[in-house]
Amino acid sequence: MSLKKSPVTFVATSDLCAITKGRAVLTEDLKAGGSTGWVPANLGIGASGQIVDQIPFGSTGDLRLAPDPSTERVISGVPGRPDTAMVLADIVTTDGQPWACCPRTFLRESVRTLREEFGLTMESAFEHEFMALDVEDEHHPFSWRNFRAVEPIGSLLVSAMQASGLEPESWLAEYGRHQYEITVSRADAVAAADRAVLVRDIVRDVFSAAGHRTTFSPMASPGQSGNGVHVHFGLADDQGRNAMFDPQRPGRLSELGGRFAAGILRHAGALAAIFAPLSISYLRLRPHQWSSAGVFLGLHNREALLRLCPTVEIGGKDPAPQLHLEFRGADIGANPWLLLGALLQAGMDGLRTAMDPAEVQVGEVDPSDAGSVVGDLPHHLGQALDLFENDPVVRGWFAPDLVTTYLRIKRTELAEVSRMSEAEQCAWYGRAY
C-alpha cells in the first residue's frame, strides 16, 4: 500500500502494557531501510505513563524503530480526521541487530522456532470485546436495537478496517450492556498479532471521532460482563494440512494438537502474568462468567481456558481445515506479540517434552468444583507475577532484562491500584484501556 497520500508516517511499536507508541516522521524521508530513534528506557513505561524505578535501563543508550514495509497501511475513513500512514516496526540496535527485549521480535523468533524445529506454521485471529461507555439507551443482548444504537459508527468502523487492510469478519452487539465485539480474518501469527495492535486503536479512533468513549478494560465496573481478547489459532504442517485434525481422536484433536494444548495448560499459571496482566483481570476470570474460569481443554466450552471450536459442516463442508483452538483467558492488557509468542512457546514445550495430550472435556464442567480435570488460574495478579518469576521454563523464554522490566512495571502498578476499591480500579483501567 502506498503511503504517498499522507505527509507523515507513524512508526509504531506496542509496549509491555500493550499501548501503541512510536514516532511520526515525514513520509518522504522514510526511505527503504530507514529507521527512527528509540530509547531502551521506553520499555519501562507503565500504564500510568511513567517510567518505573529500578529497571535495567537508565538515561543512556539508543535504539532504532526499524519499519517493516509489509505492515504499511493508511488509516482512512475516520470522520473529521486526515488519512494517516502507519507502519509497524521491530526494535533494533543502532547497528541493525535485533534487540532482545523487542516484543515483536520475540514473536517472530517463536514462529521461526516452530517452523525450524517442528515443521509447523501457525495461523491465528484475535477477537476484541469492548464497551461503549456513553450510550444511554437500554437494549437487549445481541439485539438489532443494540446493534443500531451505535450506527453509523459500527459501519464506519468496519469500513475503516477494510480500508486499512485488516479484513474485518464480524461486528456484533455482545452480551454485556453496550458491549460490542469486532473480529478479523485469520492470518499468519505475526500478521494476526500486528492486526490486533491496530484494531484496538482504530476502534478508539472511530468512536472518539464520533464523540463516544470506549473501553476494552476487562471489567468496566464490578459485577458487569467482562471484556476479553480471545485468540483463535491452528497449526499446519509443511504441506499446508491442518496438523491439529484427526477424526479418530477425542474431539477430533490430533495427538500433536493435544500435546501443544497440554503445554499451554501446564504453564497457564505462570503465563497468566502475560495474558491477564491487570489487577482487575481476575474479576473477569471467575466461574460462571463464560470467561475461562478453569484450566482445561473443553469441547465447545466457553468456561475453558482452551476451547475446541466447532466446525461447520453444513452443505458438506470439510471439517479438516476448520478445526482449531481458542485461548479465552487474555484481555486488553496483554501485548499481542508477547501473548501469541508465549502461547507458541508453551505449546512447543508440550511438543518438545512429549507431554501427554490434554484430555478433552466433553459437556458441562463446573470450574468451581476443583476436581482433577480442572486446574486453577491464579486468584490475583500478585500470585500470577510470583508464578511467572519462579517458573524457570517460562521465564527462560524471555530476555532477562525484559523479565526484570516487566515485573517492575506490573508490581509498581499493583502497588498503585491496591489502595483503590474495585470500582476505583475499574475506573482507573477504564481510562488507561
C-alpha positions as CSV (number, residue, x, y, z in Angstrom):
1,M,0.0,0.0,0.0
2,S,1.4,3.4,-1.0
3,L,2.0,5.9,1.8
4,K,2.3,8.9,-0.6
5,K,-1.0,10.5,0.3
6,S,0.0,11.0,4.0
7,P,2.6,13.7,4.8
8,V,3.7,11.8,7.9
9,T,4.0,8.2,8.8
10,F,3.6,6.9,12.3
11,V,6.3,4.3,13.0
12,A,4.8,2.2,15.8
13,T,5.5,-0.5,18.3
14,S,3.4,-1.8,21.2
15,D,4.9,-1.6,24.7
16,L,4.8,-4.1,27.6
17,C,1.5,-2.6,28.7
18,A,0.0,-3.1,25.2
19,I,0.0,0.7,24.5
20,T,0.8,1.7,20.9
21,K,3.8,4.1,20.8
22,G,6.2,5.4,18.3
23,R,7.2,8.5,16.2
24,A,5.7,10.3,13.3
25,V,8.3,11.0,10.6
26,L,7.9,12.7,7.2
27,T,6.8,10.1,4.8
28,E,9.1,11.5,2.1
29,D,12.0,10.8,4.5
30,L,11.0,7.3,5.3
31,K,13.1,5.5,2.6
32,A,13.8,1.8,2.2
33,G,15.9,0.7,5.1
34,G,15.3,3.9,7.1
35,S,14.6,3.9,10.8
36,T,13.8,6.3,13.6
37,G,15.2,6.7,17.1
38,W,14.0,5.0,20.3
39,V,15.2,4.7,23.9
40,P,15.7,1.5,25.9
41,A,14.1,3.0,29.0
42,N,10.8,3.4,27.0
43,L,10.3,-0.3,27.7
44,G,9.8,0.6,31.3
45,I,6.8,2.9,30.9
46,G,3.9,1.7,32.9
47,A,0.1,2.0,32.2
48,S,0.1,5.4,34.0
49,G,2.6,6.8,31.5
50,Q,5.6,7.0,33.9
51,I,9.0,5.2,33.6
52,V,9.1,2.9,36.6
53,D,12.0,2.8,39.0
54,Q,14.7,0.0,39.3
55,I,14.6,-1.2,35.7
56,P,17.8,-2.2,33.8
57,F,17.7,0.9,31.6
58,G,18.7,4.5,32.5
59,S,19.2,7.7,30.7
60,T,21.8,6.3,28.4
61,G,21.5,4.1,25.3
62,D,19.9,4.3,21.9
63,L,17.8,2.0,19.8
64,R,16.0,2.3,16.4
65,L,12.5,1.6,15.3
66,A,13.0,-0.3,12.0
67,P,9.8,-0.2,9.9
68,D,8.5,-3.5,8.4
69,P,7.4,-2.5,4.9
70,S,4.9,-5.4,4.8
71,T,2.9,-3.6,7.5
72,E,2.5,-0.3,5.8
73,R,-1.1,0.9,5.7
74,V,-3.1,4.1,5.6
75,I,-5.7,4.6,8.4
76,S,-8.5,6.3,6.5
77,G,-12.3,6.7,6.6
78,V,-12.3,8.2,10.1
79,P,-14.7,11.2,10.0
80,G,-13.1,14.5,10.6
81,R,-9.6,13.1,10.7
82,P,-7.0,13.0,8.0
83,D,-5.8,9.9,6.4
84,T,-2.6,8.9,8.2
85,A,0.0,6.4,7.3
86,M,1.2,3.9,9.8
87,V,3.9,1.2,9.8
88,L,4.8,-1.3,12.5
89,A,8.4,-1.7,13.5
90,D,10.9,-4.0,15.1
91,I,13.1,-2.5,17.8
92,V,16.8,-2.9,16.8
93,T,20.2,-1.8,18.0
94,T,21.9,1.1,16.2
95,D,23.9,-1.4,14.1
96,G,20.6,-3.0,13.0
97,Q,20.8,-6.2,15.1
98,P,17.5,-7.4,16.8
99,W,17.0,-6.1,20.3
100,A,16.5,-8.9,22.7
101,C,13.6,-7.1,24.5
102,C,11.5,-6.3,21.4
103,P,8.1,-8.0,21.8
104,R,7.6,-8.3,18.0
105,T,11.0,-9.9,17.6
106,F,10.1,-12.4,20.4
107,L,7.0,-13.5,18.4
108,R,9.0,-13.6,15.1
109,E,11.6,-15.8,16.7
110,S,9.0,-18.1,18.3
111,V,7.4,-18.5,14.8
112,R,10.8,-19.3,13.3
113,T,11.5,-22.0,16.0
114,L,8.1,-23.6,15.4
115,R,8.9,-23.9,11.7
116,E,12.6,-25.0,12.0
117,E,12.2,-27.4,15.0
118,F,8.8,-28.9,14.2
119,G,8.0,-28.1,10.6
120,L,4.8,-26.2,11.6
121,T,3.2,-22.9,10.9
122,M,0.5,-21.1,12.9
123,E,-2.5,-19.1,11.7
124,S,-4.4,-17.0,14.2
125,A,-7.1,-14.4,14.7
126,F,-8.0,-12.2,17.6
127,E,-11.4,-11.3,18.8
128,H,-11.8,-8.0,20.8
129,E,-14.6,-7.1,23.1
130,F,-15.2,-3.5,24.4
131,M,-17.8,-1.2,25.9
132,A,-19.3,2.0,24.5
133,L,-19.5,4.0,27.8
134,D,-21.8,6.8,26.9
135,V,-24.6,5.1,25.1
136,E,-27.7,5.8,27.3
137,D,-30.4,3.7,25.9
138,E,-31.2,0.3,27.4
139,H,-31.1,-2.5,24.8
140,H,-31.1,-6.3,24.8
141,P,-28.0,-8.5,24.3
142,F,-27.3,-9.5,20.7
143,S,-30.3,-7.5,19.5
144,W,-30.8,-5.5,16.4
145,R,-31.6,-2.5,18.6
146,N,-28.3,-2.7,20.3
147,F,-26.5,-3.1,17.0
148,R,-28.3,0.0,15.7
149,A,-27.7,2.0,18.8
150,V,-24.2,2.9,17.7
151,E,-24.9,3.3,14.0
152,P,-23.4,4.7,11.8
153,I,-20.3,4.3,14.0
154,G,-20.2,0.5,13.6
155,S,-20.4,0.6,9.8
156,L,-17.8,3.4,9.8
157,L,-15.5,1.2,11.9
158,V,-15.9,-1.8,9.6
159,S,-15.2,0.4,6.6
160,A,-12.1,2.0,8.2
161,M,-10.8,-1.5,9.0
162,Q,-11.4,-2.7,5.4
163,A,-9.6,0.4,4.1
164,S,-6.7,-0.4,6.4
165,G,-6.4,-4.0,5.2
166,L,-7.4,-5.5,8.5
167,E,-10.0,-7.9,6.9
168,P,-12.9,-7.5,9.5
169,E,-15.0,-10.6,9.7
170,S,-17.9,-9.7,12.0
171,W,-19.2,-6.8,14.1
172,L,-21.8,-7.5,16.8
173,A,-23.6,-6.3,19.9
174,E,-22.4,-8.6,22.6
175,Y,-24.0,-9.9,25.9
176,G,-22.9,-7.1,28.2
177,R,-24.5,-3.6,28.5
178,H,-23.4,-1.7,25.4
179,Q,-20.8,-4.3,24.8
180,Y,-19.5,-4.9,21.3
181,E,-17.2,-7.3,19.5
182,I,-15.1,-7.0,16.4
183,T,-13.4,-9.9,14.8
184,V,-11.0,-10.2,11.9
185,S,-10.0,-13.0,9.5
186,R,-7.1,-15.3,10.3
187,A,-3.6,-14.7,9.2
188,D,-0.1,-15.9,9.9
189,A,0.9,-15.5,13.5
190,V,2.9,-12.3,13.2
191,A,0.3,-10.6,10.9
192,A,-2.5,-11.7,13.3
193,A,-0.8,-10.0,16.2
194,D,0.0,-7.0,14.1
195,R,-3.7,-6.7,13.3
196,A,-4.6,-6.9,17.0
197,V,-2.3,-4.0,17.8
198,L,-4.0,-1.9,15.1
199,V,-7.6,-3.0,15.7
200,R,-7.9,-1.6,19.2
201,D,-6.5,1.9,18.2
202,I,-8.8,2.1,15.1
203,V,-11.8,1.2,17.3
204,R,-10.9,4.0,19.7
205,D,-10.2,6.4,16.9
206,V,-13.5,5.9,15.1
207,F,-15.6,6.1,18.3
208,S,-13.7,9.1,19.6
209,A,-14.2,10.9,16.3
210,A,-17.9,10.3,16.7
211,G,-17.8,11.8,20.2
212,H,-18.1,8.5,22.1
213,R,-15.9,6.9,24.7
214,T,-14.9,3.3,24.8
215,T,-13.0,0.9,27.0
216,F,-11.5,-2.5,26.4
217,S,-10.8,-2.9,30.1
218,P,-11.5,-6.5,31.3
219,M,-14.1,-5.1,33.7
220,A,-15.7,-1.7,33.1
221,S,-17.3,-1.9,36.6
222,P,-17.6,-4.6,39.3
223,G,-20.4,-7.1,38.5
224,Q,-20.6,-6.3,34.8
225,S,-19.8,-8.6,31.9
226,G,-16.1,-8.7,31.2
227,N,-14.2,-7.8,28.0
228,G,-11.9,-10.5,26.7
229,V,-9.4,-10.8,23.9
230,H,-9.9,-14.3,22.5
231,V,-7.1,-15.8,20.4
232,H,-8.0,-18.4,17.8
233,F,-5.2,-20.5,16.4
234,G,-4.4,-23.6,14.4
235,L,-1.2,-25.4,13.2
236,A,-0.4,-26.6,9.7
237,D,2.3,-29.0,8.6
238,D,4.8,-28.3,5.8
239,Q,2.2,-29.4,3.2
240,G,-0.3,-26.9,4.4
241,R,-2.5,-29.6,6.0
242,N,-4.2,-29.0,9.4
243,A,-1.9,-30.7,11.9
244,M,-4.5,-30.5,14.6
245,F,-7.1,-32.6,12.9
246,D,-7.5,-36.3,13.5
247,P,-11.1,-37.7,13.1
248,Q,-10.2,-40.8,15.1
249,R,-9.3,-39.0,18.3
250,P,-11.4,-37.4,21.1
251,G,-12.8,-34.0,19.8
252,R,-11.0,-34.8,16.5
253,L,-7.9,-33.2,18.0
254,S,-4.7,-34.8,16.9
255,E,-2.1,-36.1,19.3
256,L,0.2,-33.3,18.2
257,G,-2.6,-30.8,18.9
258,G,-3.2,-32.4,22.3
259,R,0.4,-32.1,23.3
260,F,0.5,-28.5,22.1
261,A,-2.6,-27.8,24.2
262,A,-1.0,-29.6,27.2
263,G,1.9,-27.3,27.1
264,I,-0.3,-24.2,27.3
265,L,-2.3,-25.7,30.2
266,R,0.8,-26.9,32.0
267,H,2.2,-23.3,32.1
268,A,-1.1,-21.4,32.4
269,G,-0.4,-20.2,36.0
270,A,2.9,-18.5,35.1
271,L,1.5,-17.3,31.7
272,A,-1.3,-15.5,33.5
273,A,1.1,-12.7,34.2
274,I,1.3,-12.2,30.5
275,F,-2.3,-12.9,29.4
276,A,-4.1,-11.5,32.4
277,P,-1.7,-8.7,33.5
278,L,-4.1,-6.2,35.2
279,S,-5.4,-6.4,38.8
280,I,-9.0,-6.5,37.5
281,S,-8.2,-9.2,35.1
282,Y,-9.1,-11.6,37.9
283,L,-12.5,-10.1,38.4
284,R,-13.3,-11.5,35.0
285,L,-11.7,-14.9,35.3
286,R,-14.3,-16.3,37.7
287,P,-16.7,-19.2,37.4
288,H,-20.0,-18.8,35.5
289,Q,-18.8,-15.7,33.6
290,W,-18.1,-17.6,30.3
291,S,-14.5,-16.3,30.5
292,S,-12.2,-19.2,31.2
293,A,-12.5,-19.8,34.9
294,G,-10.7,-23.2,34.8
295,V,-7.5,-24.6,33.3
296,F,-8.8,-27.3,31.0
297,L,-9.4,-28.1,27.4
298,G,-13.2,-28.1,26.7
299,L,-15.1,-29.2,23.7
300,H,-17.1,-26.1,22.6
301,N,-17.0,-24.9,26.3
302,R,-16.7,-21.2,26.9
303,E,-15.6,-21.7,30.5
304,A,-12.5,-23.5,29.4
305,L,-9.1,-21.8,29.1
306,L,-8.7,-23.6,25.8
307,R,-11.8,-24.3,23.7
308,L,-12.0,-26.7,20.8
309,C,-14.1,-24.7,18.5
310,P,-17.0,-26.2,16.5
311,T,-16.6,-26.9,12.8
312,V,-19.3,-26.0,10.3
313,E,-20.3,-28.9,8.1
314,I,-23.5,-27.5,6.5
315,G,-23.6,-28.3,2.8
316,G,-20.9,-30.9,3.1
317,K,-18.1,-28.5,4.2
318,D,-14.9,-30.3,5.1
319,P,-14.2,-30.1,8.9
320,A,-10.5,-30.9,8.5
321,P,-9.2,-27.4,7.6
322,Q,-11.6,-25.7,10.1
323,L,-10.7,-27.4,13.4
324,H,-8.7,-25.1,15.7
325,L,-8.4,-23.9,19.3
326,E,-9.4,-20.7,21.1
327,F,-7.5,-19.3,24.0
328,R,-10.0,-17.4,26.1
329,G,-8.0,-16.1,29.1
330,A,-6.5,-13.0,27.7
331,D,-7.5,-9.3,27.9
332,I,-6.5,-5.9,26.6
333,G,-3.6,-5.5,28.9
334,A,-1.7,-8.3,27.1
335,N,0.8,-7.2,24.4
336,P,-0.4,-9.2,21.3
337,W,3.1,-10.1,20.3
338,L,4.1,-11.3,23.7
339,L,0.8,-13.1,24.2
340,L,0.9,-15.1,21.0
341,G,4.7,-15.8,21.3
342,A,4.1,-17.1,24.9
343,L,1.3,-19.4,23.7
344,L,3.7,-20.7,20.9
345,Q,6.5,-21.3,23.4
346,A,4.2,-23.1,25.8
347,G,2.8,-25.2,23.1
348,M,6.2,-26.1,21.8
349,D,7.3,-27.1,25.3
350,G,4.4,-29.6,25.2
351,L,5.7,-31.0,21.9
352,R,9.4,-30.9,22.8
353,T,8.9,-32.8,26.1
354,A,6.2,-35.2,24.7
355,M,3.6,-34.3,27.2
356,D,0.6,-36.5,27.5
357,P,-2.1,-34.9,25.2
358,A,-4.6,-32.7,27.1
359,E,-7.8,-34.5,27.9
360,V,-10.8,-33.2,26.0
361,Q,-13.5,-32.4,28.5
362,V,-17.0,-33.0,27.0
363,G,-20.1,-31.4,28.3
364,E,-20.5,-29.0,31.2
365,V,-17.6,-28.6,33.5
366,D,-18.1,-26.6,36.7
367,P,-14.8,-24.8,37.4
368,S,-16.0,-24.2,40.9
369,D,-15.7,-27.9,41.6
370,A,-12.0,-28.2,41.7
371,G,-11.7,-31.9,40.8
372,S,-8.8,-33.4,38.9
373,V,-9.7,-32.3,35.5
374,V,-9.9,-28.6,36.2
375,G,-6.8,-26.6,37.3
376,D,-7.0,-23.2,38.9
377,L,-5.8,-20.0,37.5
378,P,-4.1,-17.6,39.9
379,H,-6.6,-15.7,42.0
380,H,-4.9,-12.3,41.8
381,L,-2.2,-10.5,39.8
382,G,0.4,-10.8,42.6
383,Q,0.1,-14.5,42.6
384,A,0.5,-14.6,38.8
385,L,3.6,-12.5,38.9
386,D,5.2,-14.7,41.6
387,L,4.4,-17.8,39.5
388,F,5.9,-16.2,36.4
389,E,9.1,-15.2,38.3
390,N,9.5,-18.6,39.9
391,D,8.9,-20.7,36.7
392,P,12.4,-21.1,35.2
393,V,10.9,-22.6,32.0
394,V,8.5,-19.8,31.2
395,R,10.9,-17.1,32.4
396,G,13.6,-18.6,30.2
397,W,11.6,-17.9,27.0
398,F,12.2,-14.1,27.5
399,A,15.3,-11.9,27.6
400,P,16.3,-11.4,31.3
401,D,16.1,-7.6,31.0
402,L,12.5,-7.9,29.6
403,V,11.5,-10.1,32.6
404,T,13.0,-7.7,35.1
405,T,11.4,-4.7,33.5
406,Y,8.0,-6.4,33.1
407,L,7.9,-7.5,36.7
408,R,8.9,-4.0,37.9
409,I,6.1,-2.4,35.8
410,K,3.4,-4.8,37.0
411,R,4.4,-4.7,40.6
412,T,4.6,-0.9,40.6
413,E,1.2,-0.8,39.0
414,L,-0.2,-3.3,41.5
415,A,1.1,-1.2,44.4
416,E,-0.6,1.8,42.9
417,V,-4.0,0.3,42.4
418,S,-4.1,-1.8,45.6
419,R,-5.0,1.3,47.5
420,M,-8.2,1.6,45.4
421,S,-11.5,-0.1,45.7
422,E,-12.6,-2.5,43.0
423,A,-14.8,0.2,41.5
424,E,-11.9,2.7,41.5
425,Q,-9.6,0.2,39.9
426,C,-12.1,-0.5,37.2
427,A,-12.4,3.3,36.5
428,W,-8.6,3.7,36.5
429,Y,-8.1,0.9,34.0
430,G,-11.1,2.1,32.0
431,R,-9.2,5.3,31.4
432,A,-6.0,3.5,30.5
433,Y,-7.6,1.0,28.2
